[in-house]
Amino acid sequence: EMKLVESGGGLVQPGGSLRLSCAASGFIFSSHFMAWVRQAPGKGLEWLANIKQDGSEQFYSGAVRGRFTISRDNAENALFLQMNSLRAEDTALYYCVRVTTAYGGLDFWGQGTLVTVSS
Amino acid sequence: EIVLTQSPLSLPVTPGEPASISCKSSQSVLHTNGLNYLDWLLHKPGQSPQVLIYLGSNRASGVPDRFSGTGSGTDFTLKISRVEAEDVGVYYCMQSLQWYTFGQGTKLEIQ
């Protein structure tokens, strides 16, 4: 059974940092691009970042480029999102998502971890 | 950025009746390979989003055949032939031609 389990969310003050993790199982993690997507309260889905299978390339949306860093550890089947300089507008449910090898779509989603940025 | 516009945003449906959701793209999502890079997702309450339809018209594994996707280029439609209670949730269209963007979501509820 495929699983993506996010962790690391919580309450953080504006300007602070947080590192999210995602534990993958049930598929060959190292064969897939991976992504982070978020959903702010009452808002729609927003793609944040992708990372190549071997971690050699990362791609970011304009909203988080320069503040967030996506990384992975294929030996541990783990995906990470380092979030710095957090703002109130970064408050959201953060999803770890698998990218299909067939055409690049987002084909399997975790349950999400909630990040709240507030003083 | 490719902008996806869904309608309606709220969809009350009687069980057994059909339902339809439209997704219009600001640019064509038709790839040079002839495939439309447009998927439909369902986000059920308390669950993670799941793919229903990929590449415009292909049902994902395990998705009931009452769900179908049509369209090409900039205009797409998700149809449910006979809505069931388990279909409640928020439906999103998503394009993956130029990174990823999503429609605003359509909330389907049972009347």
Interface residues (C-beta under 8 A of the other chain):
Chain A: L4 A35 V37 G44 L45 E46 W47 N50 F59 S61 Y95 T100 Y103 G104 G105 L106 D107 F108 W109 G110 Q111 G112
Chain B: L35 Y37 D39 Q47 S48 P49 Q50 V51 Y54 L55 A60 Y92 M94 S96 W99 Y100 T101 F102 G103 Q104 G105
